[in-house]
Amino acid sequence: MKAFTICLLVVILVAAEAIQYIPIQKRHKNKHSQTYVESLTNSHNTELFGTIHVGTPPQEFTVIFDTGSSNFWLPSHTCEGSGNRRTFKSHLSTTFVKKDKKISIQYGKGAVQGVLGQDHVSIAGMNVKNVSFANLNKVSGMDPKSKFDGLIGLAFPEIAAGKVTTFLEHLLDQQLIRDASFSLYMSPNNSAIVLGGIDRKYARGPFRYFPLRDDGYWNVEVESFRMGHTFFETPEGNGFVVMFDSGTSRIIVGKPLLEFVLAETGLTEGTAYSRNVVDFLPPIKLEIEDDIFSIPPTSYMICEDDYCFLGIKTSASLPSASLIILGDIFLRTYYTHFDYGNMRIGLAKPAYFD
């Protein structure tokens, strides 16, 4: 998907009444701390989907948990351009509250329009009350055959359109979680989002933490970028900003950096290579506060069956050539801790690692 390269949303929040749901049985609470685990579907290492239930009685939806934006939306049953997405039938929910506030959400690719509403949400065994979301009446520029219905943004309140309460803030305000953080684990068999912290069973080793920029995104400053032993020099002589964005499928870079990657690897965009190409490619190395973390070829190449192609691309909607967006193909390399309370990103080798 990303259609969601960097999300700028416009939304407004309100409050509604409470109700109790039957917990979703396949989700579970971690007995050692107040964390909740939601199983995710991993689609070709480029998309992650989870299940939520909204309204009374509950209606089921597949959503993307997007760390590149801060708002929550679902298409309405009258939504134009919703394609094969399941739609929220607000008239069937006895707890839905319509808020007569129109919204327009523009993405790097595509746009949505709708009206704000409020209802209760069940996720990972938790019942979250009075959640504000955009009830869409129009979707444009997005794949009508998408595997997801809606989106929950997990970035910071500063970029929440309309300054609405974010989904993570709802969990904290209602004391459903104690720790203001979540983590994402991606593997072929048991991908998951852990709400309220980390689950050590997903980590193989300790976390390394890096401070966030104070800009509303999960962004970290990077001093240098190199492939193998060759450094890329930015025209301004400055470093980069790396965005950890689960709503993006690939790694997105500026055009000059993509040209550098192609030159250093000898690869061509869109060309299929035999699977053993990863044995001959250099790793990407990013320097953050005198620490180095590596992105191996298995994480910047997308491989299916016996063939691989480059998972790094550029985008006209990228706001700066010094921005690097690490999407889902990166997430399988590290178990990633999004520590909202301490303004930092944590990276650990995952329990599964190819």
N, C-alpha and C positions, 0 to 999 in steps of 0.2 A: 504494500500500500504506500505510502506517503505521497501521496497526495498531501501528506501532512508534514511537509518539511519544517516549517516553523509556523506555529498557529497563532493568529491574532484573533481573539474572539470578543464578542460584545454581548454581555449577559447581565441580568439583575436577579437578586435573590429575595425570598420571603419565607414565611413560616407556615406550617400546616399542622394537622392533628396527628395523633400517634396511633399505631396499631402493632400487634404482635404477629410475626410470621412463624410458620413452621420452619425451623432451620433446614438448610439444604444438606442432606446427609453425606454427600461425597466430600464436603469440605470438613476441616477439622481445626480445633483449637490446639495449639501447642501447649502441653501440660506444664512445661517448665517456665513459661512466661506468658504475658498477655499478648500473644501474637496469633494471627489467624492466617491459614494457608488456603489460597484459592488455586486449584489446579488449572493450568493453562494448556491450550493446544498449540503445539509448535508446527507451523506450516512451512516446510522446506527451509528452516532456519532463517526465514525472512519476515515472518509474521507470528505474533503471539496473540491468542484470543482467550478470554475467560467468560464465565457465565454469571449473569445477575438476574434477579427477579424484581420487577417494579410493579407497584400498585396493589389493590385489593379487589378481587383475588389476584395473586401474583401472575404477571406475564413475563415469560422468559426471553432473554436477549443475550446475544453474543457481542461482547464489547472488546475494544482495544484499550489497554491501560497505557495511556500516552504521557510519557514524561516530558514531552515537548510542548504541552499546553496545559491550561488550568481549568477548563470548563467541561461540562458533561452534556451530551446531547443524544437524543433518540428521534428517529423519524416518526411523525404522527401517522394515523391511519389514512389521512387525506394527503399525504406527502407526495408532491410531484417529483419524479425522478428517483424515487427510492429503490427502484429495481427489485431485486429479489430479497431485499432486507426485510426482516420482520419489523412491523410497525407497532407503536404504542397506541392502544385504543383507550384513550383517556375517558371516554364515555362509559367504559365498562369498569372503571376503578372508582370505588366509593370514597377513596381518600385523596383523589386528585384535586388539586386547586389550580385553576388557571389564573395567570397574572397579567393578562392584557398588556404585556410589554414586548413589543416586536424586537427581534434580534436579527442581525446579519453577521455571518461569520465568514471571513475570507481566509483561505489557506494558500500555501504556495502553489497548489494546483487544486482548483475546485472551490466551491463556495456552498454555504447552506443558509437558509432563512427560516425563521419560525417565530414562535411565541413562547415566552417563559411559562413554566409550570412547576408544580411541586408535588412530590409524592414520596412514599416510603420505598426503600431499596433493601433487598436481602442479598448479602454477599458473604461467602465463607462462613456461614453459620451466624453472622451478625445481622441484626435488624436495625437499619439506619433510618431514622425518622426525618421527615420534612426536608428531603433533599431537593434542591433547586436544579432544574435542567432545562435545556432548550428543546421544546417540542416542535420538531421541524415540519414545515409545510412545503419546502423546496430543497432539493439537492441537485447541484449541477457540477459538471466537470469531474465526477468521481465514477469509478467503475461500477456499473449497475449490477454486475455479477460478483460483487465483493463478498467475502466470507464473514464479514462482521456487520452487525446491525447499527451499533452506536459506539460512542467513545467517552471514556472518563479521563479527564486531564489530571495529571499528578505533579505539575510544576507549582510554582509559588503564587500566593494571592496577588502579588504585585502585577502579574500579567493576566489575571482573571478579568476578562472583559466584563464591564459593569461592576467590577470590584465585588463579585459575589463570593460567598463562602465556598471554599473548595471542598472537594469530597474528603480529602484527608483531614481538613479542619472539622468537618462534621464528625468524623470518627473520634477526634480528640475532644471536641466540645461535649459529646455525649458519653465520654469516658469509656468508649468501646475498646480503645487502645491506650496504653500509658506512654509508650515511646513514640515520639513524633518522627517516625521513619518507616520505610518499607524497603523490601529488597526483591530483586528479580533474578530468577534462576532459569536458565534455558538449556535443555538437553533433548535428545531425540525421544525420550520416553516419559519423563515426568517433570516438565517445566512447571514453574509456579511463581506466584507473587505472594510474598509474606508481608502481611500488613501488621505494623507495630514493631518492626525490628528485623532480625535475621534468624535463620534456622541453621544451626551449625552442621546439620547433616548434609547441607548443600555445599559446604566449603571444604576444600582440601588444603588446609593451611591458614595462616592468619590473614587479616585484612590490612591493606595499606590504604591510608586515608589522605585525601587531597582537599584543600580548602576551596570553597565555591566563590565565584564572583558574586557580588551583590547586585544581580540584574534580573532576578525573577525566574531564571532558567537554571537547569542543572549544568552549569557551565564552569569549566576549570581552565585556568591560564596555563599554557604550555610554552616552555622556553625554546624548544627546538623540535624539529621533525626530521627524521632521516630514514633512509631505506638501506639496510645493511650498515655500511660505514660512510655513506654519502649524505651530507646534510643539504637540506633545501634552505636557501637564503631568501627571506621575504624581501620585496623591493624596499620596504620601509625600514628593514633591519630589525623589526619587532618580531615577537613570537606569534603564537596562535591562541585561539580560544577553542576548546573542545566542548561540544554539547553532547551529553548522553541522552539520546532520544529514542525511546522504545516505540515511538510512532512512525519512525522511518525504517524502511527495510534495509537500505544499503549504507555505505559510508559516502557522505557527500562532501566534496572539497571544491575549492575555487579552481578555475580553469588553469592557472599557472601551476598549481600543485598537481593537478591531474596530469598535465604534460610531463612533469618531473617523474611521476610514478610510472607512466608509460615508457619514458626513456630508460629508467633504471631497471624495469622488469622486462622490457622488450615485448610487452603485451600490446594488443590492440583492442580497443573497445568493441564489445559485441562478438568477439571471436571465440569460438569454442575450442578448448584445448583438452588433450588427454589428461586424465586425472593425476598422473604422476608429475604434472607441471609444478605442483606445490612443493615437490622435493627439490626444485632448482631455483625457487624464488627467495628473495631476501625478506626478513621480517621488517615491519615498520616499527620504529622506536620513537616514543614520545618522552621528552624530558619534562618532569614536573617537580619543581622545588628540589632539584638535585637528585631526584629519583627517576628511574627509567622504567616504563612499562612497555611491553612489547605486544604487537599485534601480528601473530604469525600468518603465513600465507593461507593456512586453512581457515582463517577468519576474514580475510579480505577477498578470497575467491569464493564463488558460489558453485558448488559441485553437485551434480545430479547424475545418477547412473555412472557412466564412464567418462563424463565430460565436465569441464569446469570453465567458467568465464569470470572476468574481473567484476568484483562487487563494489568497485569504487567508481563514482561518476560525479559530474558537476551538474549544477542547476542554475538556471537563469534567475531563480527566485532567492538564491543565496545572498543575504544582505552584505556580506563582506568576504573578500578573498582570503582573509585570515581566519575564517570560521571553518571548523571541521565538525561535521555531524556524524557521530558514531551511532549507527542504527542497529537493528536486530542481528545482523550478521556478526557484529562485534560482541553482542551480549553473551554468546555461547562461550567466549574466551574467558570471561570473568564472571563470577557471582558478584553482582553489583548491589551495594548498600546505599540507598538514597537517604541520607541522614538529614532530614529537614530541621530537626531541633538543634543540631550542631553545625549546620551549614557546611557539609562536607560530603564527598563521595568516597565510598570504600570499595576496594577491589580485592577479591580473593580468588585463587585458583578454584574452579568448580569441582565438585565431587566427580562429575563426569567431565572428561577432557580428552579430546581426540588428538 
